[in-house]
Amino acid sequence: MIGKLTSSGLLFEDEVRHSLKRIGFRDVAGGPDFKVGNYQIDACGGWDDILIVAECTQSGGDGASVHDLISEVRGKQPGIKKAFRKTETYQHYKRFKFAIVTRNIKYTQGDWDIAFEPPRIHLLDFQILEYYQRLAQLVGQHTALFNLLGELEVEPREFDLPRVPALKVPLTKGLPGYLFWCEPQDLLKIAYVARRESGRVKYYQRMLSPSRLKTIQKFIRKGGVFPNNVIVCFDRKPEFRPKQTYDLAWPTWLEFGELVFPRSYRSCWIIDGQHRLYAFEGLVPNPKAQKLAVFAFEHLPEHKQAQFFIEINKEQKQVSLDLIWDLEGEMSPETREGRIANCAKKLNSLPPLRDKIFLPLSGEHKRGQLKMSGVCYDLEETCLLEPEVRLTKQVKQINPLVYGSDLSQVPDRVANEVARFLKAVCKQAPEGLWNGILVRPGGITLALHVYQQILVRTAHRPSDEEITKYVEPFVAVLVDLAPNEARIRSLRRDLTSYAQRREMLQYVLFEMQDRLQDPEFAKIPLPAGEKFERLTRFERDIAQFVAGRLGLATIDDLKQKAPEPVWRGAEKIMKKEQRADPHFPLHKALGLGDVKDIMVRKDNAKVLKPIFTSTPDDFSSWDEVSVALDEIIAARNPKFHGRTRGKTRLVSAYLEIFERFIGA
């Protein structure tokens, strides 16, 4: 149901008006008592000669549509414009943009189609305004306001178009690229970043990080230089004015000339380098300071931009695997990874996992949500979307959910069947067990692997009766393992790593087999997972070893020896774990990446370097120690799609050297 005359509806209108003010609009007004002519206006705000008029509505249930509201607003446009032009405060506004701002409403394709008909009505989810508020707080109202105007397709009335010397090169047929240097402030005037947190479909960039902006600004003030390019894409064709070159040796495929940016607030979208660019916002322009190196595509569809983003960032650890998976589903739905990602997305739309999986392209992370990358990895491991379920390297069995099916329909089909199974588990399990284990990372891993074994045993789509038959012993085993809150917390800790989950899964399947009195259920043992067990043991042992050598017993000790993100993360874990176990040791709060960050600090390296490089049989240098840790960390993360494939022997050799010192 869509509503606006309730108290919550009036509060929502007020939120929209406050957002417009914080973003930088002027003459912001609206509300139940604000009328222009005979028209009540929910919210409006102006800039230059443009006035934004917004109708605000929200929904408390599923299936809401704005189809009729779009037609209503479109019909009132002429009268509203005429009334505003007769109002003293607003008579200087010559251009108007009409928008419907919503909350908790998912637009249908029909909504979009009718909204795009002339005269255009813009559909804005409130997440977009919230995003631009955050952007205004981070980099100032100027950038946030112009970005939103660009999103509303507002063109500047008067604009000094940046012009820069540039090189033009053909990349592929019909796709030129431009290389140039410019004043950062020039690019800031017309830059726009497609972002995953703005609530729009297929937006892919990350939200700006305040700490990272401050770090880069400090780097700039000290005279730091960026050696790599900011990568952008013009959303309209720029004007390139060739200049004659007199050198006969100049290559014919490379043109030199003047590049004139398009006349738009959103002339170029940043594919990569947003923090480098926005760090210049608020800094005093300095003609003698560094210029920004930029590589620009002439025009790329959104899906191409996102593909470049994936390729640029896939190997960079600061880009979350959740975002990479989400983009795989949006941009490559026909691939294996795309199908897995879209199955996870479908699961997130169905009970009992509705809105319990973090989908980066759909908004901000909410507390308690499952990581999309974890769910995708579990779907990948169980082969639920493959024509054949691989039980061991030698043993395969036809997957009745997929075999012979149209692959484009597989994600929805598998998601529906998994949801049916999980709904039965949710119904059978006590609430504490469901919320404390089964909708947590380790619990989902167990549930999906149990469902895999049900498919193998039944060899067909299991009926409701068959699902109940297997769900009852599955839940019973978990209840025996975790009958109270304290044991639930303990079991959750025991499911932290994939090696631990695999061990627990072996136990659960063995117990289910016994309770079912069915030796054919889960009769083929799961792979032992020796690699993960060894890596898990190494992670624990080296953390204990380094903590002992550096005298790290408390968080205060750690603050003196570790980067801030490491000790803050450990502090958070310690506070949580010590509520259940007051003697929880510090080293158990450190992951392998944390240990590496501690080891490579100069003061700590002076203590540890002689230990690991003392003889020819050890590491040849401290740099090799760092490289070895990087390889082990990569192998420890199970979701890098074979990045360490072929390096198993190398990782094993590194582990053997480390284990000589740490006594593993």
Summary of the structure (lengths in Angstrom):
residues: 664
radius of gyration: 28.9
end to end distance: 61.6
largest distance: 88.5
contacts: 2054
relative contact order: 0.05
helix: 51%
strand: 14%
